[in-house]
Amino acid sequence: MKVAHAEAKAPVEPEKPKATVVKTQPKKKTSNLIDSDNYVKQKKAEYDALKKKWRKKSANLKEGDKITKAKVSKLFPPETEVFVNGKMSNAVNLHSKLEGSYIITLKEMKKAWIAITLVGKKHSITWKEGPIRNKHKVCIPSMRTK
């Protein structure tokens, strides 16, 4: 018997494509966190801009009266942010959380200051206002849920 041996061919290796070098830009550090000094500067700038839009006179509200959402929104600038339940991390826009109507509660304080509370079905809004150096000052309101 004759065996026909095929000529041994050398295995052909496929050519590897040359790796192309892609230069990558170094990634910039992006962080949502800011240091405390910049945070304080940012909040102070926001407050100074907001302070110019506050009322310059008393609201002339009466104990036990009802006040509507439209009248409450006129008392505060649209950019007003309030703290919910005393937590500073939960600041929300006041106008987005207003209810249809509120009952007014007033509390007289020293040096002609007044603490005003608007009581609604879901939450209450409290702030103080009064004179400082012959100017009327309105403090930032806070919101408390029931």
C-alpha positions as CSV (number, residue, x, y, z in Angstrom):
1,M,0.0,0.0,0.0
2,K,1.1,3.3,-0.9
3,V,0.4,6.3,1.2
4,A,0.4,9.7,-0.4
5,H,1.8,12.2,2.0
6,A,0.8,15.7,1.3
7,E,3.6,18.2,1.5
8,A,3.6,19.7,4.9
9,K,2.7,23.3,4.6
10,A,3.9,25.7,7.3
11,P,1.0,27.1,9.3
12,V,0.2,30.6,8.2
13,E,-0.3,33.0,11.0
14,P,-2.7,35.8,10.3
15,E,-1.1,39.2,10.5
16,K,-2.2,41.1,13.6
17,P,-3.2,44.6,12.9
18,K,-1.0,47.1,14.4
19,A,-2.4,48.6,17.5
20,T,-3.3,52.2,17.0
21,V,-2.3,54.4,19.9
22,V,-5.1,56.6,21.0
23,K,-4.1,59.5,23.2
24,T,-6.7,60.1,25.9
25,Q,-7.1,63.4,27.6
26,P,-6.5,63.2,31.3
27,K,-9.9,63.2,33.1
28,K,-10.8,66.3,34.9
29,K,-11.9,65.8,38.4
30,T,-15.6,66.6,38.5
31,S,-17.3,66.6,41.8
32,N,-20.7,67.9,43.1
33,L,-19.1,68.6,46.4
34,I,-17.7,72.0,47.1
35,D,-15.7,73.1,50.1
36,S,-17.3,75.0,52.9
37,D,-15.8,78.4,52.1
38,N,-17.2,78.3,48.5
39,Y,-20.5,77.0,49.8
40,V,-20.8,79.9,52.3
41,K,-19.8,82.4,49.6
42,Q,-22.4,80.9,47.2
43,K,-25.2,81.0,49.8
44,K,-24.4,84.5,50.8
45,A,-24.5,85.7,47.2
46,E,-27.9,84.0,46.7
47,Y,-29.2,85.6,49.9
48,D,-28.0,89.0,49.0
49,A,-29.7,88.8,45.7
50,L,-32.9,87.5,47.3
51,K,-32.8,90.2,50.1
52,K,-33.4,92.9,47.5
53,K,-36.7,91.4,46.5
54,W,-38.3,91.1,50.0
55,R,-41.1,93.3,51.1
56,K,-40.1,96.6,52.7
57,K,-43.3,97.0,54.7
58,S,-45.4,94.9,57.1
59,A,-47.8,92.4,55.6
60,N,-50.7,93.7,57.7
61,L,-52.2,90.3,58.4
62,K,-54.9,89.8,61.0
63,E,-55.3,87.0,63.6
64,G,-57.7,84.3,62.5
65,D,-58.2,85.5,58.9
66,K,-57.9,83.1,55.9
67,I,-55.3,83.8,53.2
68,T,-55.3,82.3,49.8
69,K,-52.4,80.8,47.9
70,A,-52.2,83.8,45.5
71,K,-51.8,86.3,48.4
72,V,-49.2,84.2,50.1
73,S,-47.2,84.0,46.9
74,K,-47.2,87.8,46.8
75,L,-45.7,87.9,50.3
76,F,-42.5,86.1,49.2
77,P,-40.3,86.3,46.1
78,P,-40.6,83.3,43.7
79,E,-37.0,82.2,44.4
80,T,-37.7,81.7,48.2
81,E,-36.4,78.4,49.5
82,V,-37.6,77.1,52.8
83,F,-36.3,74.4,55.1
84,V,-38.7,71.5,55.7
85,N,-38.9,70.3,59.4
86,G,-35.8,72.2,60.3
87,K,-33.5,70.2,58.0
88,M,-31.3,72.4,56.0
89,S,-30.5,69.7,53.5
90,N,-34.2,69.5,52.5
91,A,-34.6,73.1,51.1
92,V,-37.5,73.3,48.7
93,N,-39.1,76.2,46.7
94,L,-41.9,77.7,48.8
95,H,-44.2,78.5,45.9
96,S,-44.2,74.9,44.7
97,K,-45.4,73.7,48.1
98,L,-48.2,76.2,48.8
99,E,-51.7,74.9,49.6
100,G,-55.0,76.5,48.6
101,S,-55.7,78.5,51.7
102,Y,-54.2,79.0,55.2
103,I,-55.4,80.3,58.6
104,I,-53.3,83.1,60.0
105,T,-51.9,83.0,63.6
106,L,-49.9,85.9,65.0
107,K,-47.7,86.1,68.0
108,E,-46.5,89.5,69.4
109,M,-42.8,89.6,70.4
110,K,-40.3,92.0,71.9
111,K,-39.3,95.2,70.2
112,A,-42.4,95.3,67.8
113,W,-41.5,92.0,66.1
114,I,-44.3,89.6,65.1
115,A,-44.1,85.8,64.5
116,I,-46.6,84.8,61.8
117,T,-47.8,81.3,61.2
118,L,-49.9,80.1,58.3
119,V,-51.6,76.9,59.2
120,G,-52.9,74.7,56.4
121,K,-54.1,71.1,56.1
122,K,-50.8,69.5,55.3
123,H,-48.2,71.9,56.7
124,S,-47.6,75.2,58.4
125,I,-45.3,78.1,57.3
126,T,-43.7,80.3,60.0
127,W,-41.6,83.5,59.7
128,K,-40.8,86.6,61.7
129,E,-40.8,90.2,60.7
130,G,-40.1,93.5,62.4
131,P,-37.9,96.6,62.5
132,I,-34.1,96.7,62.5
133,R,-32.4,100.1,62.4
134,N,-35.5,101.8,61.1
135,K,-36.0,99.3,58.3
136,H,-38.5,96.5,58.1
137,K,-36.9,93.1,58.1
138,V,-38.6,89.8,56.9
139,C,-36.9,86.6,57.9
140,I,-36.7,83.5,55.8
141,P,-39.8,81.3,56.4
142,S,-39.6,77.7,57.6
143,M,-42.1,74.9,56.8
144,R,-43.3,72.2,59.2
145,T,-45.3,69.2,58.0
146,K,-48.1,67.8,60.2
